[in-house]
Every structure is written in C-alpha cells, then in structure tokens.
C-alpha cells in the first residue's frame, strides 16, 4: 500500500515547512545560542509532538 509512504512524505514536507516558518518568525537568532545538542532535543520533541 502506498498510503503510509505518501503520509510519510507529507509529514516530512510539513516538518520542513514548519521549520522554515519558525525560522522566519525567530529570524534565527536563537538557534546558534541553543547549541547543537539543544537544537536536536527541540527537533526530537517537535517530531514526537507530530506523532512520527
């Protein structure tokens, strides 16, 4: 069945879009300040929230 794959693709596109929107809102001053480890944790919790 192609349905799960199609959903997976839409989800990935949705996360990219959300990331881009968040970047525009924040104007990216916060990301460098967080550091990579914190950024990864934020990304993981975003993915958990979406239910991936």
C-alpha positions in Angstrom: 0.0 0.0 0.0 1.3 3.4 -0.9 -0.8 5.3 1.6 1.7 5.1 4.6 4.6 6.2 2.3 2.5 9.1 1.0 1.7 10.2 4.5 5.4 9.9 5.5 6.3 12.2 2.6 3.6 14.7 3.5 4.8 14.6 7.1 8.4 15.3 6.1 7.2 18.2 3.9 5.1 19.5 6.7 8.0 19.5 9.2 10.2 21.3 6.7 7.5 23.9 6.2 7.1 24.3 10.0 10.8 24.6 10.4 11.0 27.3 7.7 8.1 29.2 9.2 9.7 29.0 12.7 13.0 30.3 11.2 11.2 33.3 9.7 9.4 34.1 12.9 12.5 33.8 15.1 14.8 35.4 12.4 17.3 32.7 13.6 19.0 34.5 16.5 18.0 31.7 18.9 19.4 28.7 17.0 23.1 29.4 17.4 22.6 30.3 21.0 20.9 26.9 21.8 23.8 24.9 20.5 23.6 21.6 18.5 22.6 19.4 21.4 19.7 21.6 22.5 18.6 22.0 18.9 18.5 18.3 18.4 16.4 17.9 21.5 13.9 20.6 20.3 13.7 18.8 16.9 13.1 15.5 18.6 10.3 16.9 20.8 8.7 18.5 17.7 8.8 15.2 15.9 7.2 13.5 19.0 4.5 16.1 19.1 3.6 15.5 15.5 3.5 11.8 16.2 6.0 10.4 13.7 
